[in-house]
Amino acid sequence: MESNRTSLGTAKPVPLPFVYQLLAGAVAGVTEVTVMYPLDLVKTRLQLQVTTSRGVHTQAAAVARSAITHSTRPAATVEIAAPYTSIFDCLRKIVQQEGALNLYRGALPPLLAEAPRRAIKFGANEQWGFAFKKLFGLDQFTAPQAGFVGSMAGATEAFFVTPFDLVKVRLQDRNSVAVYNGTIDCLRKVSAQEGIMAFYHGIEATVWRHATWSGIYFMTIQAFRTAFPERSGTPKNESMLRNFVAGTIGGIFGTIVNTPFDVVKTRIQNQMKGDTKYGWTFSSIRKIAHEEGKRALFKGLAPKIVRLGPGGGLLLVVFDRVSDLMRKQIVVEPSSKPTASLMATS
């Protein structure tokens, strides 16, 4: 037995056991969600705004009409407010009209899902990676291969996160206050009024969204580390900066590629029972492009980039810092079976 105090840049750190990688990943994920969540709210609000030849409207109009039917509150409380014009305009209006606490409306589902989704994605990434290496007799992955394994892990994760995403989207809609009192009320009403399977509305688009983002994200990180290998004796601060840059670049590229799928997912998941305007992913993409123009497929891109770019870097940095702290406190057998870094499955 020897103390696992290997410093970054001097030797390869001893891999952490699964439970510690899971814990480090959960801490990193919860930190990223907590810090960046208001931008996710802004992204959803912008994606729900439907642009037509007659101007800008919100998909919330359908929710508002349904609210009059399903809500016990007076119909007069259901309003369609002026559209948002930018990230700062959206943040300002939310704070002024709804209160600062509403910047975190709908945050509970993603926070509750964070730890288990890390476990699912970690397990999926490890198993897909093991199968891929065994099938092709590989020892290490190239960037495209890392991207393929990451996309498969992302697709697997999508089946778990879809119900949480649906509840989050419903609560994030500006008019949902007239329909849902909170997370538990949303769960109860969706189940009672739309059925249990309603929680999986948008599953196909969610698979595309997670697979493309994860694939591009991890392929970019692998390509960055291959092109700019870490030198022996690299200071810890420089190593953290490298991780932040790699994660940020991967997050930006992944976000640009997956935004059309995210727009469709958001529109589908905000549809209540009886509303079938948006169905399958690619037919919905064509519909949005035809009715609103191709630029509409990238609504919410700016807040997504601001969140998932630096957010991806933040995720890597927090994971590395927490992992390093754990290595200084736990003892690991030098011959322990290596495990894939959860940092590469976030």
HUNORBEL-V480014 format. One record per pair of residues at least 4 apart in sequence whose C-alpha atoms are under 7 Angstrom apart, sorted by sequence separation. I is the first residue (numbers start at 1). GAP is how many residues later the second one is. D is the distance in whole Angstrom. If there is no record, write none. Layout:
i = <I	I>
gap = <GAP	GAP>
d = <D	D>
//
This chain:
i = <7	16	17	18	19	20	21	22	23	24	25	26	27	28	29	30	31	32	33	36	37	38	39	40	41	42	43	44	45	51	52	60	61	62	63	64	65	66	67	85	86	87	88	89	90	91	92	93	94	95	98	107	108	109	110	113	114	115	116	117	118	119	120	121	122	123	124	125	126	127	128	129	130	131	132	133	134	141	142	143	144	145	146	147	148	149	150	151	152	153	154	157	158	161	162	163	164	165	166	167	168	169	176	177	181	182	183	184	185	186	187	188	189	190	191	194	202	203	204	205	206	207	208	209	210	211	212	213	214	215	216	217	218	219	220	221	222	223	224	225	230	234	235	236	237	238	239	240	241	242	243	244	245	246	247	248	249	250	251	252	253	254	255	258	259	260	261	262	263	264	265	266	267	271	280	281	282	283	284	285	286	287	288	289	292	300	301	302	303	304	305	306	307	308	309	310	311	312	313	314	315	316	317	318	319	320	321	322	323	324	325	326	342	6	8	16	51	84	94	95	133	141	171	180	190	191	234	279	288	289	50	51	84	133	170	180	278	6	49	50	68	289	49	50	288	289	49	50	94	288	4	48	49	268	48	268	64	264	61	167	129	264	128	264	224	125	319	125	221	57	221	56	316	125	124	221	220	121	124	218	121	166	217	216	217	263	121	163	217	263	120	163	216	217	260	46	162	216	260	259	117	214	162	213	212	213	259	117	159	162	42	212	213	212	42	158	42	158	209	255	255	155	158	209	208	209	252	255	110	109	155	154	155	205	252	154	251	252	251	109	152	205	206	151	154	205	249	107	151	248	251	41	106	248	151	202	150	151	248	38	106	150	247	248	38	105	106	202	247	37	105	148	201	202	246	147	150	201	245	147	244	247	243	244	147	146	147	244	146	243	244	243	144	143	146	205	106	143	204	240	143	194	143	30	30	29	26	26	26	25	22	22	78	169	78	169	170	77	169	166	71	71	64	67	63	67	60	60	44	218	44	45	41	150	126	47	87	47	48	122	125	9	10	44	9	10	122	9	121	9	9	8	118	52	52	51	47	46	47	46	44	43	43	42	43	40	39	40	39	36	36	32	32	32	29	28	28	28	25	24	24	24	25	25	14	21	5	4	5	15	4	15	4	4	3	4	2	3	2	1	2	1>
gap = <4	4	4	4	4	4	4	4	4	4	4	4	4	4	4	4	4	4	4	4	4	4	4	4	4	4	4	4	4	4	4	4	4	4	4	4	4	4	4	4	4	4	4	4	4	4	4	4	4	4	4	4	4	4	4	4	4	4	4	4	4	4	4	4	4	4	4	4	4	4	4	4	4	4	4	4	4	4	4	4	4	4	4	4	4	4	4	4	4	4	4	4	4	4	4	4	4	4	4	4	4	4	4	4	4	4	4	4	4	4	4	4	4	4	4	4	4	4	4	4	4	4	4	4	4	4	4	4	4	4	4	4	4	4	4	4	4	4	4	4	4	4	4	4	4	4	4	4	4	4	4	4	4	4	4	4	4	4	4	4	4	4	4	4	4	4	4	4	4	4	4	4	4	4	4	4	4	4	4	4	4	4	4	4	4	4	4	4	4	4	4	4	4	4	4	4	4	4	4	4	4	4	4	4	4	4	4	4	4	4	4	4	4	5	5	5	5	5	5	5	5	5	5	5	5	5	5	5	5	5	6	6	6	6	6	6	6	7	7	7	7	7	8	8	8	8	9	9	9	9	10	10	10	10	11	11	14	17	19	19	20	20	21	21	22	24	24	25	25	26	26	27	27	28	29	29	30	32	32	32	33	33	33	34	34	34	36	36	36	36	37	37	37	37	37	38	38	38	38	39	40	40	41	41	42	42	42	43	44	44	45	45	45	46	48	48	49	49	49	49	50	52	52	52	53	53	53	53	54	55	55	56	56	56	56	57	57	57	58	59	59	59	59	60	60	60	60	61	61	61	61	62	62	62	63	63	64	64	64	65	65	65	65	65	66	66	66	66	66	67	67	67	67	67	67	68	68	68	68	69	69	69	70	70	71	72	72	72	73	73	73	74	75	76	76	76	77	77	77	77	79	79	80	81	84	85	88	89	92	93	96	97	97	97	100	100	100	101	101	103	107	108	111	111	112	112	113	115	125	126	128	128	131	195	214	216	216	219	219	220	220	222	222	222	223	223	223	224	224	225	226	228	228	239	240	241	252	253	253	254	256	257	260	261	261	263	264	264	268	271	275	279	282	283	286	287	290	291	294	295	298	299	317	318	320	321	322	323	323	323	324	324	326	327	328	328	329	329	330	331	331	332>
d = <7	6	6	6	6	6	6	6	6	6	6	6	6	6	6	6	6	6	5	7	6	6	6	6	6	6	6	6	7	6	6	6	6	6	6	7	7	6	5	6	6	6	6	6	6	6	6	6	5	4	6	6	6	6	6	6	6	7	6	6	6	6	6	6	6	6	6	6	6	6	6	6	6	6	6	5	7	5	6	6	6	6	6	6	6	6	6	6	6	6	6	6	6	6	6	6	6	6	6	6	6	6	6	6	6	6	6	6	6	6	6	6	6	5	5	6	6	6	6	6	6	6	6	6	6	6	6	6	6	6	6	6	6	6	6	6	6	6	6	5	7	7	6	6	6	6	6	6	6	6	6	6	6	6	6	6	6	6	6	6	6	6	6	6	6	6	6	6	6	6	6	6	7	6	6	6	6	6	6	6	6	6	6	4	6	6	6	6	6	6	5	6	5	5	7	6	6	6	6	6	6	6	6	6	6	6	6	6	6	7	7	6	7	6	7	6	4	6	6	5	5	6	6	6	7	5	7	6	7	4	6	6	5	7	6	5	5	5	7	5	5	7	6	5	7	7	4	6	7	7	6	6	6	6	5	7	6	6	6	7	6	6	6	7	6	6	6	6	5	7	6	7	6	5	5	6	5	6	7	7	7	6	4	7	6	6	5	5	7	7	6	6	7	5	5	7	6	5	6	6	6	7	6	4	7	6	7	7	7	7	7	7	6	6	6	6	7	5	5	7	6	5	6	5	6	6	5	7	6	5	6	5	5	6	7	5	5	5	4	6	6	7	6	4	6	5	6	7	6	4	5	7	5	5	5	5	5	4	5	5	5	5	5	5	6	6	6	6	4	7	6	6	7	6	7	4	6	6	6	6	4	6	6	6	5	6	4	6	5	6	6	6	6	5	7	5	7	7	7	6	5	6	5	6	6	6	6	5	6	6	7	6	7	7	6	7	6	7	6	5	7	6	6	6	7	5	7	6	7	7	7	6	6	7	6	6	7	7	6	6	6	7	6	7	5	5	6	4	6	5	7	6	7	7	6	5	5	6	6	5	7	4	6	7	6	7	5	7	6	6	7	6	7	6	6	5	5	5	6	6	6	6	6	7	7	6	6	5	5	6	6	6	7	6	5	6	6	7	7	7	7	5>
//
